[in-house]
Amino acid sequence: MLLAVTKTWPASDVEILYELGLRNFAENRDQEAGAKVGQLRHLVEARWHMVGRLQRNKAKSVVEWADQVDSVDSVRLAEALAKAAHARGQKLDVLLQVSMDGDTSRGGCAVQDVPELAGAITRSGDLILRGAMTVAPLTMEPSQAFEALASVVSGLRDDHPTATGVSAGMSGDLEDAISHGSTCVRVGTALLGSRRLTSP
Ligand SMILES: *Cc1c(COP(=O)(O)O)cnc(C)c1O
């Protein structure tokens, strides 16, 4: 899957990508995304992912626009999302975000916490575990991190048969990620150019 990361870019750019055939889009801030998706309801086949760090108190707001949350990294966040998905009356697809070098300050849970978090997601009944996501850490060879993530996902599949997705690779390392098992690359800059703003 080519997931177009449209953060900081206007709704009109999403319309162009949609016309070119893209259907999967990602944002990293709830507020910006909510407004943008609201302007794009006419793109009926568009599917929206949240890929940024997420506070529990934003869960309710995120499920109003997101079809999938790719950055679930704690049991408490999973519980908040499950409650919000239940309230909206539609299950939410999620990925577990994993920090391959254990530096969880940049988002993601430690590898050893994956089984517990995956169990909490599946047991909630309102979330569907679709796999795992990572951002290549600064302290590790990206290819090593991608390989490790693919092996985390293959371990998950035994207990969680829906967990088949491996989201890894961005504009700078997507070929490397694909050759190490990625099934989803999250591409912003290579599609849309350099972002000038951190938020609109
Ligand atoms: C911004 C972002 C991307 C896209 O990065 P590019 O280098 O512009 O392709 C991918 N993943 C996440 C989580 C992001 O926040």
PDBQT file of the ligand as one rigid body, heavy atoms in Angstrom, charges set to zero:
ROOT
HETATM    1  C1  LIG A 301       5.422  12.778   8.088  1.00  0.00    +0.000 C 
HETATM    2  C2  LIG A 301       5.411  11.317   8.291  1.00  0.00    +0.000 A 
HETATM    3  C3  LIG A 301       5.743  10.439   7.250  1.00  0.00    +0.000 A 
HETATM    4  C4  LIG A 301       6.140  10.906   5.858  1.00  0.00    +0.000 C 
HETATM    5  O1  LIG A 301       7.460  11.346   5.841  1.00  0.00    +0.000 OA
HETATM    6  P1  LIG A 301       8.179  11.777   4.464  1.00  0.00    +0.000 P 
HETATM    7  O2  LIG A 301       9.615  11.724   4.802  1.00  0.00    +0.000 OA
HETATM    8  O3  LIG A 301       7.695  13.156   4.137  1.00  0.00    +0.000 OA
HETATM    9  O4  LIG A 301       7.783  10.806   3.414  1.00  0.00    +0.000 OA
HETATM   10  C5  LIG A 301       5.664   9.069   7.506  1.00  0.00    +0.000 A 
HETATM   11  N1  LIG A 301       5.317   8.591   8.713  1.00  0.00    +0.000 NA
HETATM   12  C6  LIG A 301       4.998   9.400   9.734  1.00  0.00    +0.000 A 
HETATM   13  C7  LIG A 301       4.625   8.786  11.039  1.00  0.00    +0.000 C 
HETATM   14  C8  LIG A 301       5.039  10.783   9.569  1.00  0.00    +0.000 A 
HETATM   15  O5  LIG A 301       4.727  11.586  10.596  1.00  0.00    +0.000 OA
ENDROOT
TORSDOF 0
